[in-house]
Amino acid sequence: MDLYWLAQGIGVIAFFIGITTFFNRNERRFKLQLSLYSAIIGGHFFLMGSAPAGASAMLNAVRTVISMRTRSLWVMAVFIVLTLGIGLAKLEHAMQLLPVLGTVASTWALFRCKGLTTRCVMWCSTACWVAHNFWLGSIGGTLIEGSFLLINGLNIIRFRRMQKRGIDPFSAEKTPPVAGPQTTER
């Protein structure tokens, strides 16, 4: 098997791992699954010859796990500087700037946003990755990021509708509030 098909196979594996990421309402599971997906797709991009995308994806994996432990502005700044420094240093084509910009946006989202806002910024980041992956010819990368764009977009709409009905889709308890006065019987 040549390197191209190995890379495409890894991209398809990443597709299957990442497809359910944005269904998670639990922030911890959401971030862990996103991190695993990022590491695998990073390997795919390196094999496809896009070092800026590979480096950005690998930084995404580490950054996502670290964002579970801290929301420090300094840590966020370190990841943004690393992403820009590594990504821009390896830039060979203007389209390779898109995953770098997408990673900067998602870094900001993971450290500074919560809930629906996180998913909205991640949706914009995903749009950058879709354009890059299509340009690169990444079958698995285009499928997964296109799926992320669609699934996350639909979930943003669904979660927003829940919020309009007074339900917090990101709260620990998933039961909707009960209307009317509360009574307890003894």
C-alpha positions in Angstrom: 0.0 0.0 0.0 1.5 3.4 -0.9 1.7 6.4 1.5 -1.2 8.2 -0.2 -3.7 5.4 0.5 -2.3 4.8 4.0 -2.9 8.5 4.7 -6.4 8.4 3.3 -7.2 5.3 5.4 -6.1 7.1 8.6 -8.3 10.0 7.5 -11.3 7.6 7.2 -10.5 6.2 10.7 -10.5 9.7 12.0 -13.8 10.3 10.3 -15.4 7.3 12.2 -13.9 8.4 15.5 -14.9 12.1 15.1 -18.4 11.7 13.7 -20.2 11.8 17.0 -18.1 14.4 18.7 -20.5 17.3 18.6 -23.4 15.2 19.9 -21.8 15.3 23.3 -23.5 17.8 25.7 -21.0 16.8 28.4 -18.0 19.2 28.0 -15.5 16.7 29.3 -16.5 13.9 26.9 -16.8 16.5 24.1 -13.2 17.6 24.6 -11.7 14.2 25.1 -13.3 12.9 21.9 -12.3 16.0 20.0 -8.7 15.6 21.2 -8.5 11.9 20.1 -9.9 12.9 16.7 -7.4 15.8 16.4 -4.4 13.5 17.1 -5.4 11.0 14.5 -6.3 13.5 11.8 -3.0 15.3 12.5 -1.1 12.1 11.5 -3.3 12.0 8.4 -2.3 15.5 7.4 1.4 14.9 7.9 1.2 11.8 5.7 -0.7 13.9 3.1 2.1 16.4 3.1 0.4 19.3 4.8 2.7 20.1 7.7 0.9 23.2 8.9 -2.4 21.3 9.1 -0.7 18.3 10.8 1.0 20.6 13.3 -2.2 22.5 14.0 -4.2 19.3 14.5 -1.6 17.9 16.9 -1.5 21.1 18.8 -5.3 20.9 18.9 -5.1 17.5 20.5 -2.8 18.7 23.3 -4.6 22.0 23.7 -8.0 20.5 24.0 -6.9 18.2 26.9 -5.1 21.1 28.6 -8.2 23.3 28.3 -10.0 20.8 30.5 -7.7 21.6 33.3 -7.2 25.4 33.0 -8.8 28.4 31.3 -5.7 30.5 31.8 -5.1 33.3 29.4 -1.4 32.6 29.5 -1.8 29.0 28.5 -4.2 30.0 25.7 -1.6 32.6 24.5 1.1 30.0 24.5 -1.0 27.7 22.2 -1.9 30.6 19.9 1.7 31.6 19.6 2.8 28.0 19.0 0.1 27.5 16.4 1.0 30.7 14.5 4.7 30.1 14.8 4.8 26.5 13.7 2.0 26.9 11.1 3.3 30.1 9.5 6.9 28.7 9.5 5.8 25.7 7.4 3.4 27.6 5.1 3.9 26.7 1.5 0.5 27.8 0.1 -2.0 30.4 1.1 -4.7 27.7 1.6 -2.5 26.2 4.4 -3.2 29.4 6.4 -6.9 28.3 6.9 -6.2 25.5 9.4 -3.9 27.7 11.3 -6.6 30.4 11.6 -9.2 27.8 12.4 -6.9 26.5 15.2 -6.4 29.9 16.6 -10.2 30.5 16.7 -10.9 27.1 18.3 -8.1 27.7 20.9 -9.8 30.9 21.9 -13.2 29.1 22.1 -12.0 26.3 24.2 -10.2 28.6 26.7 -12.7 31.5 26.8 -16.1 30.2 25.8 -18.7 27.7 27.1 -21.6 25.8 25.8 -23.3 27.2 22.7 -20.7 29.9 22.1 -18.0 27.3 22.0 -19.8 25.4 19.4 -20.5 28.5 17.3 -16.8 29.5 17.2 -15.9 25.9 16.5 -18.3 25.9 13.6 -16.4 28.9 12.1 -13.1 27.1 12.7 -14.5 24.0 11.0 -15.4 26.0 7.9 -11.7 26.9 7.6 -10.7 23.2 7.9 -13.4 22.1 5.3 -12.0 24.5 2.7 -8.4 23.4 3.4 -9.2 19.7 3.3 -11.1 20.0 0.1 -8.2 21.9 -1.5 -5.7 19.3 -0.2 -7.7 16.4 -1.6 -8.2 14.8 1.8 -11.1 12.4 1.5 -11.4 11.5 5.2 -10.6 15.1 6.3 -13.2 16.6 4.0 -15.8 14.1 5.0 -15.3 14.5 8.7 -15.0 18.3 8.8 -18.0 18.5 6.4 -19.9 16.3 8.8 -18.7 18.4 11.8 -20.0 21.5 9.9 -23.4 19.9 9.4 -23.7 18.1 12.7 -22.5 21.0 14.8 -24.6 23.4 12.8 -27.7 21.3 13.5 -26.9 20.9 17.1 -26.3 24.6 17.5 -29.9 25.1 16.2 -31.2 22.3 18.4 -29.4 23.6 21.6 -30.5 27.2 20.9 -34.2 26.0 20.6 -33.7 24.2 23.9 -32.5 27.5 25.5 -35.4 29.4 24.1 -37.7 26.9 25.9 -35.9 27.5 29.1 -33.8 24.3 29.0 -30.0 24.5 29.5 -28.7 21.8 27.2 -25.3 22.0 28.9 -26.4 21.7 32.6 -25.4 18.7 34.6 -29.0 17.6 35.0 -30.8 17.0 31.7 -34.4 17.2 32.9 -36.4 20.2 31.7 -37.8 22.5 34.4 -41.4 21.9 35.6 -43.8 24.7 35.0 -46.1 25.8 37.9 -45.9 25.7 41.6 -44.0 22.9 43.3 -45.6 20.8 46.0 -44.4 17.9 47.9 -46.7 15.3 49.4 -45.8 13.5 52.6 
